[in-house]
């Protein structure tokens, strides 16, 4: 007998046209409820869901395209000019305001043409629309999701999409793009695993029609595990499977579809275990029905919707075992969660991660509490609506049906819901933790560089002394030394330091925060206060571990001295130095060891790529380490670029990148806009006598290789510099940029000068941005990018928008702190529950999130996603000092 369909259509057993109210209702309900129920039945209509198509990866919300052209910043968007929205400042620690919520009045709420049709073809097809599910999970409009799926399929990078495909993504920022990409990969992983399971079950002969449909309906790994668990190899089988093996499935289906002809006594077999008596037969039928109910899509959708409307809480308590045998220090760390209860809608991400950690350490026990009212309403709905029998049901059969529903809920559905709630909460908490790590890392990487200064880096130490390194404004190592400040030789070493500072005209000392950093900082602060050598600014920074890249750069230098050099260079150019460190070791995250390491690494690597790309690199002077983080490039391609530069001399323009081995059209498209060319340097090189010798040597070297294998053409001396190469304008938009220059009467050689700014302003004020874009047959976003590129001064650095490092001149001891003390400090880390601020006492203080308000934050500084981030200078007031626990609570006064 065929099993009922679980999800594609609603079984006939709930149809009112085949229902006998005068008989079965007398059994099911008290007489006083019958009039009410009959009135409900008269107006009740049975909605039969349409059969879901297997080929459902179609963007039903995305309008069809009328053009097959590829997306381009130079291609106009007919009838879909993107309206600029007011940027919002996010002053709290909630979700960043990147996403544009669906709006019926928004003209952007339709797909941009030129992306080729409204069908999104996926490798693994499911019974749900990937565009719609992606939109629901990320809160990004469906047309944007459809465009992003295609852009990612074409191997476009996030920095490229965020800067040069704004019209296709409704101007989303990089963090939102990363979330969409990660969610898309997760959905594809579910689809891939589902089809792998289908093939396996098909090969084993276990795949039925209803199981196939149930598998294709799965949207999460939890749902997939729930459906496929009984069929996995090595499984003992469920109670329902054992009952089916005894031949009780026809009886279970007959109870729902044709109960009048059902005789359970006919299934009794006295010598067969499980069929020996009527009780065992009823139990087997009950198990089969419970299995059917628990895997039905409509039933699961109803209980999930019901739970959304009720108070569901997560509770934690101190485990009995840990209270007897646990470490008291570890147990005290989770004191807040010994008797904890919170609505799952209100619980904070850091609380979930803390509870999970306590549970993993066997200190806490955790459970999800679903009220009994949910169970009661669910059981009533199943018996009287979803699984209502077609015909009259005898009292003993009605009892079996009710018991089956309760068994399905208690044994199968409730555990599934708990797993889903825990998994969703953990997944969201991990994603937020990783995203916050990424936001903190971005803020740190984009710290404004301190240029034009000679710096002394100090790596503190006791026994082995403090390592010194003096570097020039161009990061060249001028001198290295070791001084012993904490072994009774402080005064004599002060003379030595003073002599070095005067010799190299160095006015800034940077102190790493390693061993003895506080004593070293106090030593220099005391000398500064006594004006022993002035002017001198003291700055403490995180100490850099000696990485393999640092060893390659300074192979002949002692590893300890390398760290002193790195400390100074990190202040001079934070981005160039921090990219040498594994991102997760920088230490600006929260619960980083408790989250998915794969997700963490992918996100942090993407943030580094974003920062390096948006800042840009000078192709002729940048290091290989920095170059490999440019969008579209990797270690091999960066090495090939450096080798080409060493053989053929400096790059003259962006077109020459195409001559590098491994840089095809796609790679060039992704990286070209982020690579800059210093025009003064190139003009000087081209006019010098050495330029021709470089080209000849490069041509000879290339011709020698051509006899062995085919290679790219040698560079030509006829290559000419292009002034647009020093800008953020992409080569695909050069034609539009030149037409715009002609339109305003500008000269390419005046890029970045005040004359160019005046001419651009005059035309835009007269014509307007949108009208000018239409005249040039381009988009507003592309035109704005061209205007930015033409008007930004040469050598423009986006990091100038961020605060410069805080050069401290004094510190205080922890014991000297008192309530009400006002201090200045630097944000060290940001979390959902507050901000940690380094105030120079050896322990960071916490500003709780409730003390960070819009009024206290700077209105001038552009904020990205957090109210405050690493590196920002703040003025704070001490609210509480807990000396035994070394805890400091602060209040934010203002951002400096």
N, C-alpha and C positions, 0 to 999 in steps of 0.2 A: 504493500500500500504506500502511495506517495506521501511524503511528509509535507506539512503545511509550509507555505512560503513564509520566511521569517522577516523579510524587509522590503521586498519589491512591491508587494501588495498586501492589503489587509485581508485576513481570512474571512470566509463567508459566515463563520460561526458567530460573528458579532452583528450580522445584518438583521435589522428589525423585521424584514419581510418574511423571515423564516422562524420567527420567534413566537412562542405560545405563551403570552403573558398570563392567561387565566390559570395556567397550571404551575409553571416553574416559579412565578413570583410568590405564590403562596408559601413555597418552601423557603425562598430566599429572604423575604422581608416580613416584618410585622404588618398587620392590617392597616395600621394608622399611617404607614408610609406609602401605601399603594396609590392613593389619589395623586399625591405629589409626583410619584414616579411616572404614572401614566401621562400626566401633563408634560413631563420632560420628554417622554417618548414621542409624543405627538409632534413636538417642535424639533426633535433631534433628527439630524440628517447624518447619515453615515458617509464620511468622506473617504473615498478610496484613493490613496496616493497613486500617482502615475508611476508606471514601471520605469525604474531608473535605467538609463542607457549605460551599457558597458563602456562605450566610447564617450566618456564624460569629461575628458580633459579639454573642455571647450569653454572659452571665456564668454559665457552667455551674457555677461554684463558689459562686454566690450564690443563696440560697434564695428561693423566691417570696414575694412580699409579700402581705399580707392586707388592706392598707388603701391607699387612694389619696390619703390626706391628705398635705399637704406637710410636710416636716420642720420642727419647731419646738422651741425649747428648752422650751416649755410643754407639749409633747405627750409622754405617757409612752411608754416603750419596754417593751411587754409581754414579760415573760419574758426580758428582756435587760438587766438592770441592769449597768452597766459597773463592773467591779471595779478599784479603784485599785491601780496597781502602784507599787512603790518606785522613786522617781526615782534614777537613777544619776548620779554625778558623773564627768564625762569629764576625766580628768587627763592624757590624752595627745593626740597630734595625729592620731589615727585618725578613723574615721567617727564623727560625733556619735551619741549613743545615743538617737535620736528614735524609731526604728522598732520596732514590736512584732512580733517574729518569730512566724510561725505556730506555734500550740501546740494540741495536741489537748485539753488540759485547760482551755484558756481559754474562759470563758463568752462572751467577746466575739467568738469566731470564727464568728459568723453575722450576717447582715445585719440592720440595724435596720429595723424595719417603717416604714411611712408613706412609703417612697420610690417605691412604685409598680412592683411586678413585678421579675423577675430578668433581664429582657431589656434589654441596652444597645444601643440603635439607633444605628448610625453611618451617616454619609452615604456613605462608600465602604466596601463590604464586601470582606473578604479571606478567605483560607483559614486564618486563625488567629483565636483568641479574644482580643480586645483586652484584656479584663480579666485573663486569665491571663498574657499577655505582659507587661502593665504590672506585675503582681504579681511576676513573675520578675525583671524588670529593676530594680525599686525595692526589693524585699524587703519590701513592704507587703502585708498580708493581702488576699486577693481581694475579700472583702466590703467592705473599706475602699476599695479601688480602684473598685469598682462605685459606691459612694456618692459618691466624689469626682468620678467622671466626670459623674454627674447634677448634682452641685452646681456644677461648672464650666460645664456646659451651661446651667444656670439663671442664669449670670452672677454668681455669688457671688464675692466677693473673698476673698483669703487671710486678711486680718485678721478678717473676719467669720466665716469658717469656723473659724479657730483658736480664737476666743473663744466663739462662740455655737452651734457645731455639734459640740462635742466628742464627744457620744455617737455621732455618725455616722462619726467618723474615728478612733475609738479613742485620742483624746487626743493625736494627732500635733502636733508643733510646726511653726512656719511654714516652717522650712528643708526639712523633709520634704515638706510640701505643695507647696513650690516645685519640688522634684525630681520629684514625681509629675506636676505640671502640665507641666513642660518635657518629660518623657519622653512624656506623652500627646500633646503637640503634635508631637513628633518622629515618633511612630507614625502620627499622622494625616497628616503630611506625606508619609511613605512611601506610605501608602494612596492619597493624592490623586495623587501623581506616578505611581504604578503604573497607576491608572485612566486618567490622561491618556495614558500610553504605550500602553495597550490600545486606546484609541479611535484613536490615531494609526496604530498598526499595522493595525487593522481597516480603517481608511479606505484604507490603502495596499495592502490585500490580502495582508499578510504574516502575519496572525494565524492560527496553527493551534491545534488543541485542546491539544496538549502544551505549546506556548508560553504559551497562556492560563493553564493550570494552574501552570506554572513561575513566571509573573509574580505570580499571586495568592498564591504561597507565600513571596514575598520579604518579609522583615521589616526589612531595613536598606537604605540607599541603595547600599551596596557590592554586595549580592546583586542588587539591581535593575539596577545598571550591568553586572554580570557577565552577566545573562541577556539584557538588551536591547541591549548594545553592537553585536552583529553586524547588528542591524536598523535602526540609526540612519541617517538620511538623510546621504548623503555618504560612508558607510563603503564601503571597497573590498570588504567581505565577507570572511568567514573562510574558512579552508581547507575547512571542512566545507560551507559554502554553495557554494563553487565545485565541490566534488565532487558535491553534490546536483544542481547545474545540469547536470552531465555525465551524470546518470541513474544514479549509483551508490548511491543510498539504498536501493533494493530489495535490492541485494546485501548491504549492511551489516545490514539487518534480517533477511535470510535467514540470515546467519551466526549470529545469535543464536537464531532461532526454528526454522529448518529447514535446518540446514547440510548434510544429506545430499544435497539437490537443488541445492546451490550450485555453479555452474561459473563461476569468475572469468574464464576464457579467453573466454567468450562476450561479455564486455564490451569486449574489445580492439578499438580502431579505429585502425589505423596512421596515418591522416591527421588524427586529432584530438589536440590537445595535452592531456595528462592521461589519455589512454586508448591511447597509442601502443604500450605494452607491458604485460606482466603486473606489472612493478614499479610503474608509475604507477597501475594499477588498484588494486593492494594498498594503495598509499599513500593513494589517495582513500577507500577503504573504512575504512582506519585513522583518517583524519581525521574521518569521520562518526561512527564509534564513540566516538572520544575526546570529541567534542562531546556525544553522548548521555550518556556517563558523567559528564562535568563538570557537567551541568545536572540530574542526577538528585538529588532531595531526599534519599533514603535514603543515597546514596553520600556526599553532602556532610555529612550528619549523622554518618555513621560516622567520616569523617576528622576532623571537628571534635572528636568525643568522644575519638578516639584521641590527638589533640594535647593534650587536657586532661590526659591521663594520663602524658604524656612531658615531658621537659625541653626546652622551647622557649626560646631566648634571643635577645635583641636585642643587636647588636654595633655599635659605632661606631669609626671610625678616622680619623686625620688624612688629609684628601684630598691627593692628590699635587699637584694644581694649587695649592692654598692654601699648601702647604709651600714652594713656590717663589716665588709671587707675592703671598702674602697679607700683611696688616698684622700685624706681630709682636704688637702689643698685643691685637688681636682674637683671634689664635691662642692667646695665653696664657690668655685668658678661658675657653677650652674645654680646658685642659690635662688636666683630670680625665677627659675623654672621648676622648683621642687613641688610647688602647687600652682600650676599655671593653666589658665583656660582663656581662650580667645576665639571670637568669631573668625572663620576662615576668610571672610571678606575684609576683615580689618587687620589681620595679623601682618606684622612687618617682615620684610625679607630677611633682615638680620636675625630676627627671632626664629624663623624657620631653620636657618642654617645653624644657629646655636642649639636648638632642640635636636636636630639631626646629629650634630656632633656628640651631644650628651647621650643620645640613644646608641650611637656607634661605640661609645666608650662604656656602655652598659651602666651608666650612672642614672639615666632617666628611662622611664617607660612612657610611651606615647600612644595615644589612641584618638580616633575621630569619633565624635559623639553625634549621632543622628537621632533626633527625637522620635518617640513612638508614634506621634501624630503622622509622620511621613509614612511609616509602615502601614498604619491603619487606613489612610486615604489611598495608598497604593494598592493594598489588597482589595479594598472595595471596588476600585476602578477596574482591576483585572477581572474580578469575578462577575461584575455587572456590566462591563462595557467591552474591554478588549478581548477577553476570552469567554464571553458569554455564549453558552451552548446554543445550538440551533433549535433543539427540541426540549421537551420536558425532561427534567433531571430528577431522578429519585433521590431521596434524602441521603442515602449512603454514597451515591455518586457525587452529590453536591459537597458532602463532607470531604471526599477525596480531592475535589477541585480546590476547595478552600485550603486544605492542608498542603496541596501542591504549590499554591501561590505563596503561602507563608514559608514553606521550605525553600522555594526559589529565592525569596527575599533574604531569609536568614543565612542560608548556606552558600548562596552564589552571588546574589546581587549586592548585598550589603558589603561583603569583603571586596567586591569589584569597585564599589563606590569609594571605599576607604583607600584603596590603592590608587584610584584615579585622583582623589583629592590630594593625597600625600605627594603623588608624582607631579601633579600640576603645581602645587605650592613649591616643591623643591626645584622643579624646572624653572619656574618664574624667579625664584630667589637666586638660583645659580646664574641665570641670564642677567639679572640686575647687578649681581656682584661682579660679573665679568664686564658688563657695560660700564659700571662705575670705575672699575680698574682701568678700563680703556680711556674713560674721560679724564681721570686723574693723570694717567700717563701722557695723554695729549697735552694737558696743561703744563706738565713738567717739560715735555719735549719742546714746547713752544715758548719756553722762558726766553726773554729777550737776551741776546748775547751782549757781553761787555767788550766792546771793540776799542782798539787804540790804546790799550794799557799794557804795561809790563807787569806781570803777576808773579807772586811767590806762592807756590803751593806747599802746604805743610801736611805731611802724613804723621799724626801724633804717635808717640810710643814711649814706653818707660825704659826697659832694659836696653833695648837696641837703639834708643834715641829717636828723635823726630827727624824724618827725612824731608829735605828741602829741595825744591826745584824752581828755578826762575826761568820763565818763558817770555819770549818777545811778543809784541802785538800780532805777529804772524805765526804764532805757535811754535817757533823754533826754540829748542832747549839751549839756554845761555849758560846755565850753571846748575850743578847738583851738589848737595852736601848733606852732612848729618850733624845735628846739634843735640846735646844732652841737657834738656831743660829741667828735668825732674830728678837730678842726682846730686844736688848741691852745687852745680856749676852754672846756675842760672844767670848770675851777673856777668861772668866771663863770656858766656854764649851770647848774651845780649849785645855785647860789643861786636861780636862776629856778625850777628844778624844786621846790626846797624850799618856796618861796613859794606855788607853785600847789597843792602837796599840802596845805599848811596852810590855804590859803584855802578849799578845797573839802572839807576834812576827809577826804582820800583816804589810805588806808593800804595800798593794794595796787597794784602796777605789773605790767602784763602786757606781755611783750616778744615780738614776732613773730619768727619765725626766717627773716627775709629776709637781704639783704646787710648785713654788719656786725653781725649779731645777737650773735656771740660777744664782740666787743669791747664792744658795748653792755651785754651781760649782765655782763661783767667790770667795767665802769664802775660799774654799780649795786651789784654785789656788794661792791666795794671801799668804796663809800660806806656800805653797810649794816654792814660789819665795823667801820668807824670810828665807827659810830653817828651818822653825819652827820644823818640823819633817821630816826627810829624811831617807831613800828613800821612796817616796810615789808617786804612779801613780794614776791619776784621770781618771776615765772612766765613761761616761754617757751612760745609757742604757734605753730602754723603760721600763716603770713601769709595773709590772704585776698585773692584777686584781686578787682578791682572788677567785679562782675557787673552785668548790666542792671538787676536788681532793686535793687541798692544805688544805682545811678544814679537810679532812680525815687524811692527813699526820701529821698535826699539830693542833689537835682538842683543845688542852689546851692553844694555843698561841693566843694572841690578833690579830684580822684580820689585823690591821695596821702593826704589827710587822711581820706578815706572808709575807707581800709584800716586806719588807726589806730583808728577807731571800731569797725570790724568785729572787730579783734583783741580789743578789750575786751569787746565784746558776746558774742563766742564763749565766753568764760569765764563770763559772766553767765548766758547761756542757750545752750548749745552747739547744741541741736537747732534752735532758731529761726534761728540764724545759718548753720549748716552746710547747711540745705536750700536756701539761696540759691546754693550751689556745685554745679556738675555733679559727681555722685558719683564718677566715675572720676578726677576731678582732685584728689581729697582725698589720694590717695597712700598708701593702706593695703593695696595689692594686690600680687600677684606675677605677673610675666609678663603684665600686663594688655594689652599691645599685641600679644601673640601668640595671644590667644584670640578667639573669636567676639565681635565687638563688639555684635552684636544680642543674643546671650545675656547679655553683660555688662551692657548697658544695661537690659534687662528685669529682670534679677535685682536690680541696685542700686536701680532705681526701686521695685521691690517691697519691698525692705528699708526704704527711706525711708518708704514708705506704711505698712508694718508699725509702724515706730518711732513715727511721728507719731500713728497711730491708737491704739496701745496707751498712749501717754502721754496722749493726749486734748488737746483745745483748748477754751478758753473762747470760745464762739461770739460773745460780745459785745465782746471785746477783741483777738482774734487777728488776725493779718495775712492778707491774701489769699494770700500765698506759702505760708504754713503751712497754710492751709485747703485749698488745692488738693491737698495730699498725703493728706488724709483718705480712707479707703476709700469708694469709690463716687462721689467728687467729682473734678472736673477743673478746668481753668482757667476755663472758662465758667461752670460752676455756682458755683465759689467767688466769681467776680465778681458773679454774680446775688445771692448771699447778702449780700455787702458792700453792694451797691446797695440791697437791701431794708432792711438795717439802717440805712443813711444816710437813707432816705426815711421809714421807719416807726418808727425808734427801736429800742431793744434788743429782742432776742427774750425773750419771757416763759417759754416752755416749748418742748419738742421738737415738739409738734404744729404749731407755727407754721412749722416748716420746710416743711411741705406747701404753704404758700402761696407759696413761692419758685418763680419760673419755672424750669422744667427739672428740678425735684425731684419725680419721680414716685414711685409706691409702691416700686419696686425700689431706687431711689437712696436713698429715706428708710430703707428696711430696712437697707441696707448702712452708712450713715453715722451713723444716729441714736445708736447706742450709744457712739460715740466723741466725741460733742459734749457738752460740759458747760455747766452754767449756775451761776454764782455766786449763791447764794440771797440773800445779804446785799445784793448789788448790786441784784438784781431787786426785793427788798422795798423798798429805799430808793427805787428809781425809781418803783415803782407807787404809793408813798405821797406822792410829790412832786407839786407842781402842774404840772410840765412834762410829766408822763406823758400827761395828757389831750390836751394840745396836739399832742404827737407823733402820737397816734392820729388826731386830726382831720385833721392835715396829710396823713398817709399815706392816709386814706380819700378826701380830696379829690383827691389826685394819682392815685389809682386810678380814681376815677369819671370823671375827665377822659379817661382812656385807654379806658374801657369803650365810649365812643361810637365809637371807631375800630375796635377789635377785641376779641374775647372774651379775658378774662384771668381769673386766679385771684381768688377773693374777697378783699376787703380785710381787714386784721386787725381783730379785734374787741376793744374795750376790756374785754369780759367775760372775756378770757383770764386764767386764774389760774395762778400759779406752782405747779409740782409738785416737791416735795422730792426725788422719785426722779430728777429730771433732773440732779442733781449727782453721780450715781453711775454706775457702769459697767453697771448693769442695763439690759437692752434693753426698749424700750416693749412688745414682744410678751410680756414676762414681768411687766409691771406688775400684772396681775390676781393672779398667783401671789404676788408680793411683798407685796401688800396682805393677801392671805389669811394669809401667813406672819406678818405684823405682828399681825394679829388673834389668831393662834394663840399668839404669845408675849406678847401684851398690850403691844405696843410702839406708839409714836406716830411718824408719819412725820417730825415736826419734831425728833425726837431722833436722826436719822440721824447717825452718826459720833461720837456721844457715848459716854461710859463706861457710862451706864445701858443703852444699846442693846446694848453688848458683853456686859454681865452677863446680860441677859435671853436673848440668843441662846445664850450658853454654857450657861446653866441648862437650856434646853429640849433642846439637842443632847446634853448629857451624860445627860439623863434618857431621851429618846426614841431617840437615835441618828440619824445622818444619813440612812441608808437608810429607816428607818421613817417619819421625818418627810417624806421625799420621796414615799413611797407615800401618806401621809395627804393630801398636797397634790396628788396625782395628777401628779407631775412627775418629772424625772430628777435623779439625784444631782449631775450636773454643773451643771444649772440652779440647783438649790438652793444649791450651794456658791458660785456666782457671785452669787446674791442675798445670801447671808450676807456675802460680801466687800464688796459694795456698801453694805450697811447698816452695817457695822462700821468701815469705813475712815474715818479722820477727814477732815473737809472740807479740800479742797485737797490730798488725798493724791497723791503723785507716785511712780511706780514707779522713777524714777531715783535715789531716795534709797538704793536697795539697792547702788548702785555707788560706787566710790571717788571722793572729791572730788579735784580736781586737786592735783598736788604743787607746793607753793610753795617753790622752792629758795632757799637762803640763801647758797650758795657754789658755786663751780665750780673745776675744776682744768684745767690745760693738758694736751694730749696727751703732750708730752714728759715731764711729771711722773708719768705712770702707771708703775707697776711691778708685777711679779707679786706677788700676795698683797694688793694694795690692796683694801680693802672700801669700796664706794660705794653710794649710793642713787640710783635712776634711775626713769625712766618708760618703760613699754613703748611703742615707737613703731610696730611692725609685727609681725605673726605670720605664719609660713610653715610648711609641713610639716616643714622641716628644722631649725627653731629660731625663736627670738624675738629681735628687734632691740630693744635698750634704749638710750635716750638717757641718757647719764651726764654730759652737760654739757661735753664736750670737743670738740665740733664734728663728731664721727663716732660713729655708733651702734655699740655692741658687740653681738656675737652670743652668745646662750646656746644652744648646740646642744641639740637635742631630747633627747638622751641624758642631759643634766644636769637635765632637768625631771622630777621624780618626785613621786609623790602625797604623800610625807611633807613636801615643801617647800612645798606649796600650802596656802592658807588653807582650813580646814574650815568657817569661819563664813560666808564669802562664797558666795553662790549662783553656781555656774558654769553657763554656758550651753552652749557647744559646744567651746570651746578651753580648754586648760589655762591659758593666759594670753592677754590681749587688749590692744589699744591703750588707753592711759590708766591701766593698773594700775601702782602703785608697788611696786618690788621692791628688795631688798637683794642686791647681787651682789659677787663676788670676781673680780678680774682673774686669768685663767689664762695669757694670752699677749698680748704687744703686738708687732705687726709694723709698725714705724714706716715702712719703705720703702713698704709696700703699704697703710698706714693701716688695718690690721685689728686688732680687739680681740676676744679670745675671753674669755667670762665664764662664771662658774659661779653658778647661782641658790642663794642662801642661804635666803631666805624671801620670802614676799609680805607686804608691809606693810598 
